[in-house]
Amino acid sequence: NLPAVANYGGSALYIIDSKSNAGTNNITVAVQSGEKMDGELNGIVLINADNGNVLVTATADGWWSFNP
């Protein structure tokens, strides 16, 4: 789970499947209960490919994800 967005405003986190096994063992990136990911309440981002990654940034509106 991501930390509370209020504590990370303006920050970015880069989440990487460094062991190359997300294709078999998916990585779920979830927000704190009641927060938003990409505008969706309690949204998630799924990393489901080996060597997958996602960049998430914290804003006043919640977390936003970007696939580099």
DOLO-79281 format. One record per atom (N, C-alpha, C): y, x, z; atom name; residue number from 1. Coordinates in nm, 3 decimals, padded with zeros to 5 digits. Layout:
! DOLO-79281
<c2 Y | c1 X | c3 Z | atomo CA | num NUM> .
...
! end
This chain:
! DOLO-79281
<c2 -00.119 | c1 00.084 | c3 00.000 | atomo N | num 1> .
<c2 00.000 | c1 00.000 | c3 00.000 | atomo CA | num 1> .
<c2 00.125 | c1 00.088 | c3 00.000 | atomo C | num 1> .
<c2 00.225 | c1 00.039 | c3 -00.072 | atomo N | num 2> .
<c2 00.353 | c1 00.108 | c3 -00.073 | atomo CA | num 2> .
<c2 00.425 | c1 00.084 | c3 00.059 | atomo C | num 2> .
<c2 00.514 | c1 00.174 | c3 00.097 | atomo N | num 3> .
<c2 00.592 | c1 00.151 | c3 00.219 | atomo CA | num 3> .
<c2 00.694 | c1 00.040 | c3 00.194 | atomo C | num 3> .
<c2 00.755 | c1 -00.009 | c3 00.299 | atomo N | num 4> .
<c2 00.856 | c1 -00.113 | c3 00.287 | atomo CA | num 4> .
<c2 00.969 | c1 -00.065 | c3 00.197 | atomo C | num 4> .
<c2 01.005 | c1 -00.148 | c3 00.101 | atomo N | num 5> .
<c2 01.106 | c1 -00.111 | c3 00.001 | atomo CA | num 5> .
<c2 01.240 | c1 -00.080 | c3 00.068 | atomo C | num 5> .
<c2 01.273 | c1 -00.145 | c3 00.178 | atomo N | num 6> .
<c2 01.401 | c1 -00.123 | c3 00.246 | atomo CA | num 6> .
<c2 01.416 | c1 00.021 | c3 00.293 | atomo C | num 6> .
<c2 01.304 | c1 00.087 | c3 00.321 | atomo N | num 7> .
<c2 01.307 | c1 00.226 | c3 00.369 | atomo CA | num 7> .
<c2 01.316 | c1 00.328 | c3 00.256 | atomo C | num 7> .
<c2 01.301 | c1 00.283 | c3 00.131 | atomo N | num 8> .
<c2 01.295 | c1 00.375 | c3 00.019 | atomo CA | num 8> .
<c2 01.391 | c1 00.343 | c3 -00.094 | atomo C | num 8> .
<c2 01.493 | c1 00.263 | c3 -00.069 | atomo N | num 9> .
<c2 01.588 | c1 00.223 | c3 -00.173 | atomo CA | num 9> .
<c2 01.637 | c1 00.342 | c3 -00.255 | atomo C | num 9> .
<c2 01.623 | c1 00.333 | c3 -00.387 | atomo N | num 10> .
<c2 01.667 | c1 00.439 | c3 -00.477 | atomo CA | num 10> .
<c2 01.565 | c1 00.549 | c3 -00.496 | atomo C | num 10> .
<c2 01.454 | c1 00.544 | c3 -00.424 | atomo N | num 11> .
<c2 01.351 | c1 00.647 | c3 -00.435 | atomo CA | num 11> .
<c2 01.248 | c1 00.612 | c3 -00.540 | atomo C | num 11> .
<c2 01.175 | c1 00.713 | c3 -00.583 | atomo N | num 12> .
<c2 01.067 | c1 00.694 | c3 -00.678 | atomo CA | num 12> .
<c2 00.942 | c1 00.762 | c3 -00.623 | atomo C | num 12> .
<c2 00.827 | c1 00.701 | c3 -00.651 | atomo N | num 13> .
<c2 00.697 | c1 00.758 | c3 -00.613 | atomo CA | num 13> .
<c2 00.612 | c1 00.765 | c3 -00.739 | atomo C | num 13> .
<c2 00.545 | c1 00.876 | c3 -00.757 | atomo N | num 14> .
<c2 00.459 | c1 00.896 | c3 -00.873 | atomo CA | num 14> .
<c2 00.316 | c1 00.898 | c3 -00.822 | atomo C | num 14> .
<c2 00.234 | c1 00.804 | c3 -00.865 | atomo N | num 15> .
<c2 00.097 | c1 00.791 | c3 -00.818 | atomo CA | num 15> .
<c2 00.004 | c1 00.832 | c3 -00.932 | atomo C | num 15> .
<c2 -00.081 | c1 00.931 | c3 -00.904 | atomo N | num 16> .
<c2 -00.164 | c1 00.993 | c3 -01.008 | atomo CA | num 16> .
<c2 -00.311 | c1 00.990 | c3 -00.965 | atomo C | num 16> .
<c2 -00.399 | c1 00.960 | c3 -01.059 | atomo N | num 17> .
<c2 -00.543 | c1 00.969 | c3 -01.036 | atomo CA | num 17> .
<c2 -00.584 | c1 01.115 | c3 -01.058 | atomo C | num 17> .
<c2 -00.565 | c1 01.196 | c3 -00.958 | atomo N | num 18> .
<c2 -00.589 | c1 01.341 | c3 -00.972 | atomo CA | num 18> .
<c2 -00.737 | c1 01.377 | c3 -00.975 | atomo C | num 18> .
<c2 -00.824 | c1 01.287 | c3 -00.931 | atomo N | num 19> .
<c2 -00.968 | c1 01.315 | c3 -00.933 | atomo CA | num 19> .
<c2 -01.036 | c1 01.258 | c3 -01.058 | atomo C | num 19> .
<c2 -00.960 | c1 01.195 | c3 -01.144 | atomo N | num 20> .
<c2 -01.011 | c1 01.143 | c3 -01.271 | atomo CA | num 20> .
<c2 -01.126 | c1 01.044 | c3 -01.255 | atomo C | num 20> .
<c2 -01.113 | c1 00.953 | c3 -01.158 | atomo N | num 21> .
<c2 -01.220 | c1 00.854 | c3 -01.142 | atomo CA | num 21> .
<c2 -01.169 | c1 00.710 | c3 -01.131 | atomo C | num 21> .
<c2 -01.044 | c1 00.685 | c3 -01.170 | atomo N | num 22> .
<c2 -00.991 | c1 00.549 | c3 -01.160 | atomo CA | num 22> .
<c2 -01.057 | c1 00.454 | c3 -01.259 | atomo C | num 22> .
<c2 -01.120 | c1 00.507 | c3 -01.362 | atomo N | num 23> .
<c2 -01.192 | c1 00.421 | c3 -01.455 | atomo CA | num 23> .
<c2 -01.310 | c1 00.352 | c3 -01.387 | atomo C | num 23> .
<c2 -01.370 | c1 00.420 | c3 -01.291 | atomo N | num 24> .
<c2 -01.482 | c1 00.365 | c3 -01.214 | atomo CA | num 24> .
<c2 -01.435 | c1 00.304 | c3 -01.083 | atomo C | num 24> .
<c2 -01.345 | c1 00.374 | c3 -01.015 | atomo N | num 25> .
<c2 -01.291 | c1 00.330 | c3 -00.886 | atomo CA | num 25> .
<c2 -01.142 | c1 00.304 | c3 -00.903 | atomo C | num 25> .
<c2 -01.108 | c1 00.184 | c3 -00.947 | atomo N | num 26> .
<c2 -00.969 | c1 00.148 | c3 -00.975 | atomo CA | num 26> .
<c2 -00.881 | c1 00.172 | c3 -00.853 | atomo C | num 26> .
<c2 -00.755 | c1 00.207 | c3 -00.881 | atomo N | num 27> .
<c2 -00.655 | c1 00.227 | c3 -00.777 | atomo CA | num 27> .
<c2 -00.560 | c1 00.109 | c3 -00.782 | atomo C | num 27> .
<c2 -00.548 | c1 00.037 | c3 -00.671 | atomo N | num 28> .
<c2 -00.457 | c1 -00.076 | c3 -00.662 | atomo CA | num 28> .
<c2 -00.334 | c1 -00.032 | c3 -00.584 | atomo C | num 28> .
<c2 -00.218 | c1 -00.044 | c3 -00.645 | atomo N | num 29> .
<c2 -00.092 | c1 -00.011 | c3 -00.581 | atomo CA | num 29> .
<c2 -00.027 | c1 -00.144 | c3 -00.544 | atomo C | num 29> .
<c2 -00.018 | c1 -00.171 | c3 -00.415 | atomo N | num 30> .
<c2 00.030 | c1 -00.301 | c3 -00.367 | atomo CA | num 30> .
<c2 00.156 | c1 -00.284 | c3 -00.282 | atomo C | num 30> .
<c2 00.238 | c1 -00.388 | c3 -00.282 | atomo N | num 31> .
<c2 00.359 | c1 -00.390 | c3 -00.200 | atomo CA | num 31> .
<c2 00.328 | c1 -00.447 | c3 -00.063 | atomo C | num 31> .
<c2 00.421 | c1 -00.432 | c3 00.029 | atomo N | num 32> .
<c2 00.408 | c1 -00.495 | c3 00.159 | atomo CA | num 32> .
<c2 00.415 | c1 -00.647 | c3 00.141 | atomo C | num 32> .
<c2 00.350 | c1 -00.721 | c3 00.226 | atomo N | num 33> .
<c2 00.349 | c1 -00.868 | c3 00.218 | atomo CA | num 33> .
<c2 00.493 | c1 -00.921 | c3 00.216 | atomo C | num 33> .
<c2 00.521 | c1 -01.008 | c3 00.119 | atomo N | num 34> .
<c2 00.654 | c1 -01.068 | c3 00.106 | atomo CA | num 34> .
<c2 00.749 | c1 -00.990 | c3 00.019 | atomo C | num 34> .
<c2 00.707 | c1 -00.874 | c3 -00.031 | atomo N | num 35> .
<c2 00.792 | c1 -00.795 | c3 -00.120 | atomo CA | num 35> .
<c2 00.751 | c1 -00.818 | c3 -00.264 | atomo C | num 35> .
<c2 00.830 | c1 -00.767 | c3 -00.357 | atomo N | num 36> .
<c2 00.805 | c1 -00.788 | c3 -00.500 | atomo CA | num 36> .
<c2 00.771 | c1 -00.659 | c3 -00.572 | atomo C | num 36> .
<c2 00.682 | c1 -00.674 | c3 -00.671 | atomo N | num 37> .
<c2 00.650 | c1 -00.566 | c3 -00.766 | atomo CA | num 37> .
<c2 00.678 | c1 -00.623 | c3 -00.904 | atomo C | num 37> .
<c2 00.767 | c1 -00.561 | c3 -00.977 | atomo N | num 38> .
<c2 00.804 | c1 -00.605 | c3 -01.112 | atomo CA | num 38> .
<c2 00.848 | c1 -00.752 | c3 -01.113 | atomo C | num 38> .
<c2 00.917 | c1 -00.792 | c3 -01.007 | atomo N | num 39> .
<c2 00.971 | c1 -00.928 | c3 -00.999 | atomo CA | num 39> .
<c2 00.873 | c1 -01.032 | c3 -00.948 | atomo C | num 39> .
<c2 00.748 | c1 -00.993 | c3 -00.923 | atomo N | num 40> .
<c2 00.645 | c1 -01.087 | c3 -00.878 | atomo CA | num 40> .
<c2 00.620 | c1 -01.069 | c3 -00.729 | atomo C | num 40> .
<c2 00.630 | c1 -01.176 | c3 -00.653 | atomo N | num 41> .
<c2 00.606 | c1 -01.172 | c3 -00.509 | atomo CA | num 41> .
<c2 00.463 | c1 -01.126 | c3 -00.482 | atomo C | num 41> .
<c2 00.448 | c1 -01.028 | c3 -00.395 | atomo N | num 42> .
<c2 00.319 | c1 -00.969 | c3 -00.359 | atomo CA | num 42> .
<c2 00.243 | c1 -00.914 | c3 -00.481 | atomo C | num 42> .
<c2 00.317 | c1 -00.869 | c3 -00.581 | atomo N | num 43> .
<c2 00.255 | c1 -00.816 | c3 -00.703 | atomo CA | num 43> .
<c2 00.185 | c1 -00.683 | c3 -00.679 | atomo C | num 43> .
<c2 00.103 | c1 -00.646 | c3 -00.775 | atomo N | num 44> .
<c2 00.029 | c1 -00.520 | c3 -00.769 | atomo CA | num 44> .
<c2 00.036 | c1 -00.450 | c3 -00.905 | atomo C | num 44> .
<c2 00.004 | c1 -00.322 | c3 -00.903 | atomo N | num 45> .
<c2 -00.016 | c1 -00.245 | c3 -01.025 | atomo CA | num 45> .
<c2 -00.155 | c1 -00.185 | c3 -01.014 | atomo C | num 45> .
<c2 -00.230 | c1 -00.192 | c3 -01.122 | atomo N | num 46> .
<c2 -00.366 | c1 -00.141 | c3 -01.122 | atomo CA | num 46> .
<c2 -00.375 | c1 -00.019 | c3 -01.211 | atomo C | num 46> .
<c2 -00.427 | c1 00.090 | c3 -01.157 | atomo N | num 47> .
<c2 -00.459 | c1 00.208 | c3 -01.236 | atomo CA | num 47> .
<c2 -00.609 | c1 00.202 | c3 -01.259 | atomo C | num 47> .
<c2 -00.649 | c1 00.179 | c3 -01.384 | atomo N | num 48> .
<c2 -00.791 | c1 00.158 | c3 -01.413 | atomo CA | num 48> .
<c2 -00.846 | c1 00.248 | c3 -01.523 | atomo C | num 48> .
<c2 -00.778 | c1 00.360 | c3 -01.547 | atomo N | num 49> .
<c2 -00.826 | c1 00.457 | c3 -01.646 | atomo CA | num 49> .
<c2 -00.827 | c1 00.595 | c3 -01.581 | atomo C | num 49> .
<c2 -00.928 | c1 00.674 | c3 -01.614 | atomo N | num 50> .
<c2 -00.933 | c1 00.811 | c3 -01.563 | atomo CA | num 50> .
<c2 -00.804 | c1 00.883 | c3 -01.598 | atomo C | num 50> .
<c2 -00.754 | c1 00.960 | c3 -01.502 | atomo N | num 51> .
<c2 -00.628 | c1 01.035 | c3 -01.515 | atomo CA | num 51> .
<c2 -00.507 | c1 00.944 | c3 -01.527 | atomo C | num 51> .
<c2 -00.521 | c1 00.815 | c3 -01.496 | atomo N | num 52> .
<c2 -00.410 | c1 00.721 | c3 -01.505 | atomo CA | num 52> .
<c2 -00.301 | c1 00.754 | c3 -01.403 | atomo C | num 52> .
<c2 -00.184 | c1 00.698 | c3 -01.425 | atomo N | num 53> .
<c2 -00.072 | c1 00.722 | c3 -01.336 | atomo CA | num 53> .
<c2 00.030 | c1 00.611 | c3 -01.351 | atomo C | num 53> .
<c2 00.117 | c1 00.601 | c3 -01.252 | atomo N | num 54> .
<c2 00.227 | c1 00.505 | c3 -01.257 | atomo CA | num 54> .
<c2 00.342 | c1 00.561 | c3 -01.174 | atomo C | num 54> .
<c2 00.461 | c1 00.535 | c3 -01.221 | atomo N | num 55> .
<c2 00.583 | c1 00.571 | c3 -01.149 | atomo CA | num 55> .
<c2 00.641 | c1 00.441 | c3 -01.095 | atomo C | num 55> .
<c2 00.667 | c1 00.434 | c3 -00.965 | atomo N | num 56> .
<c2 00.729 | c1 00.315 | c3 -00.906 | atomo CA | num 56> .
<c2 00.862 | c1 00.355 | c3 -00.843 | atomo C | num 56> .
<c2 00.961 | c1 00.268 | c3 -00.860 | atomo N | num 57> .
<c2 01.092 | c1 00.294 | c3 -00.802 | atomo CA | num 57> .
<c2 01.131 | c1 00.176 | c3 -00.713 | atomo C | num 57> .
<c2 01.203 | c1 00.207 | c3 -00.608 | atomo N | num 58> .
<c2 01.248 | c1 00.106 | c3 -00.512 | atomo CA | num 58> .
<c2 01.392 | c1 00.069 | c3 -00.540 | atomo C | num 58> .
<c2 01.418 | c1 -00.061 | c3 -00.552 | atomo N | num 59> .
<c2 01.553 | c1 -00.111 | c3 -00.573 | atomo CA | num 59> .
<c2 01.579 | c1 -00.223 | c3 -00.473 | atomo C | num 59> .
<c2 01.698 | c1 -00.277 | c3 -00.473 | atomo N | num 60> .
<c2 01.731 | c1 -00.388 | c3 -00.386 | atomo CA | num 60> .
<c2 01.647 | c1 -00.512 | c3 -00.420 | atomo C | num 60> .
<c2 01.594 | c1 -00.518 | c3 -00.541 | atomo N | num 61> .
<c2 01.513 | c1 -00.632 | c3 -00.586 | atomo CA | num 61> .
<c2 01.363 | c1 -00.611 | c3 -00.563 | atomo C | num 61> .
<c2 01.321 | c1 -00.498 | c3 -00.511 | atomo N | num 62> .
<c2 01.180 | c1 -00.468 | c3 -00.488 | atomo CA | num 62> .
<c2 01.137 | c1 -00.344 | c3 -00.564 | atomo C | num 62> .
<c2 01.007 | c1 -00.330 | c3 -00.579 | atomo N | num 63> .
<c2 00.948 | c1 -00.215 | c3 -00.649 | atomo CA | num 63> .
<c2 00.934 | c1 -00.250 | c3 -00.797 | atomo C | num 63> .
<c2 00.957 | c1 -00.149 | c3 -00.884 | atomo N | num 64> .
<c2 00.940 | c1 -00.164 | c3 -01.027 | atomo CA | num 64> .
<c2 00.851 | c1 -00.052 | c3 -01.077 | atomo C | num 64> .
<c2 00.758 | c1 -00.085 | c3 -01.165 | atomo N | num 65> .
<c2 00.662 | c1 00.015 | c3 -01.212 | atomo CA | num 65> .
<c2 00.692 | c1 00.055 | c3 -01.356 | atomo C | num 65> .
<c2 00.659 | c1 00.180 | c3 -01.386 | atomo N | num 66> .
<c2 00.677 | c1 00.237 | c3 -01.520 | atomo CA | num 66> .
<c2 00.555 | c1 00.323 | c3 -01.549 | atomo C | num 66> .
<c2 00.499 | c1 00.308 | c3 -01.667 | atomo N | num 67> .
<c2 00.389 | c1 00.395 | c3 -01.709 | atomo CA | num 67> .
<c2 00.447 | c1 00.506 | c3 -01.796 | atomo C | num 67> .
<c2 00.451 | c1 00.628 | c3 -01.739 | atomo N | num 68> .
<c2 00.511 | c1 00.739 | c3 -01.815 | atomo CA | num 68> .
<c2 00.434 | c1 00.773 | c3 -01.941 | atomo C | num 68> .
! end
